[in-house]
Amino acid sequence: MSHSHSHSHHHGHHHGSNKQALKLSFFIITAYMIVEVIGGLLTNSLALLSDAGHMLSDATALGLSFFALKFGEKSATSSKTYGYRRFEILIAFINGLTLILISIYIFWEAYRRILAPPEVMSTGMLIVSLIGLLVNITAAYILMKGDKDENLNVGSAFLHVIGDLLGSVGAIAAALLIMFFGWQLADPIASVIVAVLIIISGWRVAKDSLHILMEGVPVHIDVEEVKRALLALRDVQDVHDLHVWAITSDFPALSCHLIVSKEADYPLILQQAQHKLNHEFHIEHTTIQLDREDGFCKGDHCN
């Protein structure tokens, strides 16, 4: 019986740019959120206040995501052998739930305002929401330069900001409708649109992070394809006890038993298996056990 463990630290090289992007976006969003709360209170606009609520969740998400990346850099210990990297997934899950709760509150407030639309100062609302649009474009650009497609926290922060950007567009449209047509209902309707955007992004982030917390297979990996690729290796008779999961969004892992023929070159098979998993499926963290075909590893006995 032979066993091999392979792990490269390639997954950490984006952390510097991710942290910088999150930190810069956090300061921009927080500063504007304060402006938007004041603007929303002065103009009596729910669209601005709901956007500020979204901004608050953004600022929290960005701050916590930055903290999670920083915290995730802590070295592994004897009690936490993978270190603290999964902490960022836990934070992403909390972010998702927070977004859903904020959107429910906005729906309720909008419902009250649709029944009795209050007077809104459209000029002030327009100025504040135009500034918000520029701020969100800047933050989105900064996060795009981060690793948003690979890292769930940067990705969730980017979704928050895109939701805000669309919220600012909605607030601008509502301000123009109130300004030119006196249509006060435009304000709560714009806030409902923002709430819908918030709940969609919140659900997506919560679902993706829960999938990782439940040790689900990463979405870009097909387990059957992995099995076929390993079976295609010379002298490999069967694949048992195959598990694919993710430690965090950009850190997939795999463990399995390969049943090999008696004459097999064990070191060569391990090398080929690791190379195939790395290059075809981008799985760098692998634990592979080799068992001879006349051994005890049969079906469920591998477990």
Secondary structure, DSSP 8 states (H G I E B T S, - for coil): -EEEEE---GGGTTHHHHHHHHHHHHHHHHHHHHHHHHHHHHHT-HHHHHHHHHHHHHHHHHHHHHHHHHHHTS---SS-TTTTTTHHHHHHHHHHHHHHHHHHHHHHHHHHHHHS-----HHHHHHHHHHHHHHHHHHHHHHHTS-TTT-HHHHHHHHHHHHHHHHHHHHHHHHHHHHHH--TTHHHHHHHHHHHHHHHHHHHHHHHHHHHHTT---TT--HHHHHHHHHTSTTEEEEEEEEEEEEETTEEEEEEEEEE-TT--HHHHHHHHHHHHHHHH---EEEEEEEETTSS--GGGG-
